[in-house]
Amino acid sequence: MDKVALKLTLFGLLFTCVNLKQDIDIYSFHINSTVTSRYATTVITSRVANLLNQSQEVHFDVKIPKDAFISQFRMTIEGKTYDGVVKEKEEAQQQYNQAVSGGQSAGLVSAVGRTLEDFKTSVTVAAFSKVTFELTYEELLKRRLGTYELLINAQPMQFIDIDVHIQENTGISLLEVKGALSTKDLTNAVTTIRADKDAWVKFYPTRDQQTKCDECSKNGLNGNLIIMYDVERQKQSGDLKVSNGYFVHYFAPTDIQRIPKNVVFIIDESGSMSGTKIEQTRLAMLEILSDLAEDDHFGLITFSGHIQTWKPELLKATEGNVEEAKMFVKRIKSGGSTDINAAVLKAVDMINNYPQEGSASILILLTDGDPTTGETNPVKIQENVKKAIGEKFPLYSLGFGFDVNFEFLKKLSLENNGVGRRIYEDSDADKQLQGFYEEVAVPLLTDVHLNYQGVTNLTQSTFNQYYNGSEIVVAGQITDNSLETFTTEVIALSKSTKVVYHSSVFTGDLSSDRPEHENFIKRLWAFLTVKQLLEKMVLLKDLEKENAKKEALELSLEYKFVTPLTSMVVTKPQDEEMQVAHKPKEEEKPNRHSSGSTKISMSIRVLKSSGNAHPLCYDVPLAQKFRLQQNVLSEFSMNGQLESFGGEGFSQIAIHYKTNHHLLLNTTEMIYNDGQKTVKFSWEQDLTHLERENVSLILRSNEMDVTMGNIRVVILLHKKDGDIFLWPAIWQQPKDVSLMGILGEADISYEEIPGSQTPTLKLKDKEVKTSWVMVKDYRFASAPAVGCWLVPFQAVAQRELSDFIVLQL
């Protein structure tokens, strides 16, 4: 079979992508999902036959909810089953690197989307043979706006059957089926059955029906099936489940009045918000203002390089005040820099200056970029905001798009009892903003504490606020097995009144009446614990962070969850390939490519090595701005913006020389300023030569040759598989001087240590484990494949990669 080789990098790993032949038959594609007390276990089974009289590559390509953890993957070929094994990520990567050094490739890819992640793999199947793929993932369904949602995805070339079984001991009060797979002719393919404590959804469309829905094609289904449901709430103290020494408590009372809220909206109107972003923000804010209750108090702050308030204090949401605020929103215009620190601190002052008795206070920040003026150090901003808020009320941060420093916003919110949420740059961005506001629009309780007797290893049990339509979930281990009754106590504030919920129930009454599901509470506890530990790691430092990481890793391995700390390794038959599945991170950009070759999330930098036969290479994450090279003596610096998820190089590069020479390059044009005049170049123009004092710019075909002082850099424009990116090549720089940046020193020497079981180099007087990999050398227009020793960046630079992150190019 002809293979189209395409080098990919996934968290530092190289992958080969293979063409898919069409002479296959997916004769069975079945999705079975069982939801037991909000905990969903979904199994996707695909059975495929090779119809050719020769072997060929068969692909398995599915999408799963990104809040889920994969817990099992297996392939069965000719009666033999190949199971995935979950390992610590570093161990899996080392095993993978060893496979690569032996000439093997890999074929499994994960990628982040708005609500889904891709899972792709492939295997060679013999002539007229069959393969069965089986993927299992688990998730705890969250209650939002009064319902739980189970999302199931189907893609083209998959003619499928879906079975969903929901089991809720308190009873099911609502059941709806939505999504593109329940439209047009497919409406008749959906069957729902409800009993007292059970509900079934069956989706068994004919082949003809599977081509007729809002997002279907002649090749089959393409879209989501969304099952929405809610449960009966028989006790205001909550729903308790106990099994095999573990418990889970679902708390969502409905017998309380809403609390009036004090809310300040902090809106970024800097230059980067121009166009569609600011228009969608205006639309969303107009709707949000209309939804304010009359006993709410609110404020509006817009910010760029300066801060503007609608009114200096919070005002009651009367009809007149809301209409006046809408006029203010309609006048919001974008322009200027971004002073996040001053804007948030101003909002905190507004809240603090308003009496909070009997009300709930909320800050909502919307921004699309990094802080660029005022206080620009993210750590200092986090410290300032945390000190100002003093744990009195939550801060919710909405990051618009993928240019925003989402990790910074996420930590800013988590430190202040809120959450960070990404707003995707789509046509429905205004609806996303409104949807988030609706989740926090109606506070019902504040300062919520859930207490239990005879338990340990509790998940989070204190909550700043409880909102209408949501649910608090706490799980833990029961240490006293002799308990005949299990006691709970919930203490909270409703307005300014203390409320207490007590519950004492016989443990025999709480045990599962379905023996086949006795372990689900234990797995739910592990799932929730790992999720919360990973979130907590964002806030912790040093030993506390390491302890949280260790606990999360141990649970991930014990329960076979693929999390950000683990990977799943699958060795294919006949040592054909090794595969490694990773859990992507939220800050990675969704894949731009809907089909065909897939580009993943990391890029590898190749370094020159003095006196050695082979170069070194190391990993650099995408979607970051980095100092590429800086020579203080030469007054030269070069910064670069790596492409977001899906790219292979740089989207922008900026070169600065002395105080007045600045060159900014992107994939369409170059702008040079010498302090007096600005000159623009296009990559499409003919040979051009520009000379200034100690500066030479020569534009050739897809190359800009830059000499500034004693440093020469060539910036290459690469066009590859529909992707366009820049790549810098430093061809001249002074030696024996201090150089700063991710491009490293001009020459780096190492020694190969013979006799090691794992390839080892002695680099800067330290022994470093390594592996031999092949990468593209984009310093040349032809981008030849080059072998190199893959080492950690820290081993080369003797510093952390984060030390070279810059906020501005």
Secondary structure, 3 states (H helix, E strand, C coil): CCCCCCEEEECCEEEECCCCCCCEEEEEEEEEEEEECCEEEEEEEEEEEECCCCCEEEEEEEEEECCCEEEEEEEEECCEEEECEEEEHHHHHHHHHHHHHCCCCCCCEEEECCCEEEEEEEEEECCCCEEEEEEEEEEECCEECCEEEEEEEECCCCCCEEEEEEECCCCEEEEEEECHHHCHHHHHHEEEEECCCEEEEEECCCCCHHHCCCCCECCECCEEEEEEEEECCCCCCCEEEEECCEEEEEECCCCCCCCCEEEEEEEECCHHHCCHHHHHHHHHHHHHHHHCCCCCEEEEEEECCCEEECCCCCEECCHHHHHHHHHHHHCCCCCCCCCHHHHHHHHHHHHHCCCCCCCEEEEEEEECCCCCCCCCCHHHHHHHHHHHHCCCCCEEEEEECCCCCHHHHHHHHHCCCCCEEEECCCCCHHHHHHHHHHHHCCEEEEEEEEEECCEECCCCCEEEEEECCCCEEEEEEECCCCCCEEEEEEEEEECCEEEEEEEEEEHHHHECCCHHHCCHHHHHHHHHHHHHHHHHHCCCCHHHHHHHHHHHHHHHHHCCCECCCEEEEEECHHHCCEEEEECCCCCCCCCCCCCCCCCCCEEEEEECCCCCCCCEEEEEECCCEEEEEEECCCCEEEEEEECCCCCCCEEEEEEEECCCEEEEEECCEEEEECCCCEEEEECCCCCEEEEECCEEEEEECCEEEEEECCEEEEEEEEEECCEEEEEEEEEECCCCCCCECCCCCCCCCCEEECCCCCCEEEECCEEEECEEEEEECCCCCCCCEEEEEECCHHHHHCCCHHHHECCCC
